[in-house]
């Protein structure tokens, strides 16, 4: 596909009229792709336009929900848990008093700070572990 003077003029007209790159490619036909239109428009220095995909900034974003423990229940059940609550289980799942911690979890973690400290323990460096495993030769 060659960019003739006629095609370039038509591209400029369609671009200025506000058609999308896909629509312009269909108008020009014969081997012209959306990416070819975008590349040529860029090389010609045509004014850029906002992306229709990224134009959701006009919609107001919902405020983050606050985590509120239920006052009526003494325990946090599976149905009460949210992404920002500690999921550390207390008791056995078959018991009536089985529940979860429910405190605010650490960012990116499933547990609160106290339960993270209990669940994730740092390993000593490898060479230190090897020295601990070796029995002294006597």
C-alpha positions as CSV (number, residue, x, y, z in Angstrom):
1,X,0.0,0.0,0.0
2,X,1.4,3.4,-1.0
3,X,0.5,6.7,0.5
4,X,-0.4,8.8,-2.6
5,X,-1.1,12.5,-2.4
6,X,-4.9,11.8,-2.8
7,X,-4.9,9.3,0.1
8,X,-2.9,11.7,2.4
9,X,-5.4,14.5,1.6
10,X,-8.3,12.2,2.4
11,X,-6.7,11.1,5.6
12,X,-6.2,14.7,6.7
13,X,-9.9,15.5,5.9
14,X,-11.2,12.4,7.7
15,X,-8.9,13.0,10.7
16,X,-10.0,16.6,11.0
17,X,-13.7,15.6,10.8
18,X,-13.2,13.5,13.9
19,X,-13.4,9.9,12.5
20,X,-11.5,7.2,14.4
21,X,-8.4,5.6,13.0
22,X,-10.4,2.4,12.3
23,X,-13.1,4.3,10.5
24,X,-10.5,6.1,8.4
25,X,-8.8,2.8,7.5
26,X,-12.2,1.5,6.3
27,X,-12.7,4.6,4.2
28,X,-9.3,4.4,2.6
29,X,-9.6,0.6,2.1
30,X,-7.1,-1.5,0.1
31,X,-4.6,-2.7,2.7
32,X,-4.8,0.3,5.0
33,X,-4.9,-0.7,8.7
34,X,-5.8,1.3,11.7
35,X,-2.1,1.3,12.8
36,X,-1.1,2.5,9.4
37,X,-3.5,5.5,9.7
38,X,-2.2,6.3,13.2
39,X,1.4,6.1,12.1
40,X,0.9,8.3,9.1
41,X,-1.1,10.8,11.1
42,X,1.8,10.9,13.6
43,X,4.4,11.4,10.9
44,X,2.3,14.1,9.3
45,X,2.1,15.9,12.6
46,X,-1.7,15.9,12.7
47,X,-3.1,17.0,16.1
48,X,-3.6,14.2,18.5
49,X,-7.0,13.4,19.9
50,X,-7.9,12.0,23.3
51,X,-8.3,8.3,23.4
52,X,-12.0,7.2,23.7
53,X,-10.8,4.4,26.0
54,X,-9.1,6.7,28.4
55,X,-11.9,9.3,28.5
56,X,-13.7,7.7,31.5
57,X,-12.2,10.6,33.6
58,X,-15.5,12.4,33.3
59,X,-17.3,9.8,35.3
60,X,-17.0,10.4,39.1
61,X,-15.2,7.6,40.9
62,X,-17.0,6.0,43.9
63,X,-15.5,6.7,47.2
64,X,-13.7,3.7,48.9
65,X,-16.0,1.8,51.2
66,X,-15.2,2.0,54.8
67,X,-14.9,-1.3,56.6
68,X,-17.3,-1.4,59.5
69,X,-17.6,-4.4,61.8
70,X,-21.1,-5.4,62.6
71,X,-22.1,-4.5,66.1
72,X,-24.9,-7.1,66.2
73,X,-22.5,-10.1,65.8
74,X,-19.7,-10.9,68.1
75,X,-17.8,-12.8,65.3
76,X,-16.7,-12.0,61.8
77,X,-18.1,-14.7,59.5
78,X,-17.1,-15.6,56.0
79,X,-20.0,-13.6,54.7
80,X,-18.8,-10.5,56.6
81,X,-15.2,-10.6,55.2
82,X,-14.0,-8.0,52.7
83,X,-10.7,-7.6,50.8
84,X,-9.4,-5.3,53.5
85,X,-10.1,-7.5,56.5
86,X,-7.8,-10.0,58.2
87,X,-8.7,-13.5,57.2
88,X,-7.0,-15.3,60.0
89,X,-9.3,-18.1,61.2
90,X,-10.2,-18.7,64.8
91,X,-11.4,-22.2,65.8
92,X,-12.5,-25.1,63.6
93,X,-14.7,-24.5,60.5
94,X,-17.3,-27.0,61.8
95,X,-17.7,-25.3,65.2
96,X,-20.5,-22.8,66.0
97,X,-18.0,-20.2,67.3
98,X,-15.7,-20.4,64.2
99,X,-14.9,-16.9,63.0
100,X,-12.2,-14.7,61.4
101,X,-10.0,-12.0,63.0
102,X,-11.6,-9.2,60.9
103,X,-9.1,-6.4,61.8
104,X,-7.7,-4.2,59.0
105,X,-5.3,-6.2,56.9
106,X,-1.9,-5.1,55.8
107,X,-1.8,-3.7,52.2
108,X,-1.3,-6.6,49.8
109,X,-1.6,-9.2,52.5
110,X,-4.5,-11.3,53.7
111,X,-3.8,-10.8,57.4
112,X,-3.4,-7.9,60.0
113,X,0.1,-7.0,61.2
114,X,0.0,-9.3,64.2
115,X,-1.2,-12.4,62.2
116,X,1.4,-11.6,59.4
117,X,4.1,-11.7,62.0
118,X,2.8,-15.1,63.0
119,X,2.3,-16.5,59.5
120,X,5.4,-15.2,57.7
121,X,8.7,-15.9,59.4
122,X,11.9,-14.8,57.8
123,X,14.3,-17.6,56.8
124,X,18.0,-17.2,57.8
125,X,20.4,-17.0,54.8
126,X,21.2,-20.3,53.2
127,X,24.7,-20.6,54.4
128,X,23.5,-20.1,58.0
129,X,21.0,-22.9,57.6
130,X,23.7,-25.3,56.3
131,X,25.9,-24.6,59.3
132,X,23.0,-25.3,61.6
133,X,22.2,-28.7,59.9
134,X,25.8,-30.0,60.1
135,X,26.7,-31.9,63.1
136,X,30.1,-31.2,64.7
137,X,32.6,-34.0,63.9
138,X,34.4,-35.3,67.0
